[in-house]
Amino acid sequence: MLVVLAGAALHAAWNALVKSGSDPLLDTVLISAGVAAASAVMLIFVPSPHPSSWPFLAASAAVHLLYFGFMTLAYRGSELSVIYPIMRGSSPAFTVIAAALLLHEQTTWNGWVGVFLVSGGIWLLAANSPRSKNIRLAPVCFAFLNAGVIMGYSLIDGVGVRRSGNAFSYTAWVLMIGGSVFSLMMTVFDRKRMLEYVLQRWKKGVFGGGCTLASYSLALWAMTKAPIGPVAALRETSIVFSALLAVVILKENISPLRWISIIVVTAGAIAIKGL
């Protein structure tokens, strides 16, 4: 549980980086290039994944391209405070249901309760956003589509990493392929602007890429030890870390509804811990 929570904190950091910039597409390409570079370095120190995991690895890399694309489209049309909770709050519920139906994973009642508490608590943040009243349909659709994509790669990687023999090797290959292909595809469309942006902000890309690699490596390692659905839900507690960092470091005020959201998500994490 502690490993997944550490990964959740890192996950919140790189998503904030994407939205903090002036152009979500350019920042997504920047971090994609960063995670590809960080993954390539990791591959020097880890063994190759078992051949039985290669089909899952390839499928996951392809699905991750959709994730980067939908995330960019969603963030371009709306605020992080609205899109992030919809996207990340929906995926745990989708994942635990799909894992039960497709993989026949057994989850205890407190596990089910915990997953839906996490999802519900995160959804409260979308309702709490001042932008939620003026929300546009298209970004919400992309956010829901990405929730389905998150469910897809969570299931693929949950099975693939268990066959790989090494969670860190499997993760590095997935993110190196996905990050490299996405960043190269985007660079083809606007080579000069993309290259200039990466060269000017490469430190941000390295930091975001490192956070992404570490976060997902920890989550996939946890999936080799516990059911996929609850691990996916625990990863979404990143939203709590974001809120707490906003209070402690940025000195932001948190509304009562946001505090309720944090309490609900924390209760869900505690329930999942009872597995």
Secondary structure, 3 states (H helix, E strand, C coil): CHHHHHHHHHHHHHHHHHHHCCCHHHHHHHHHHHHHHHHHHHHCCCCCCCHHHHHHHHHHHHHHHHHHHHHHHHHHHCCHHHHHHHHHHHHHHHHHHHHHHHCCCCCCHHHHHHHHHHHHHHHHHHHHCCCHHHCCHHHHHHHHHHHHHHHHHHHHHHHHHHHHCCHHHHHHHHHHHHHHHHHHHHHHHCHHHHHHHHHHCHHHHHHHHHHHHHHHHHHHHHHCCCCHHHHHHHHCCHHHHHHHHHHHCCCCCCCHHHHHHHHHHHHHHHHHHCC
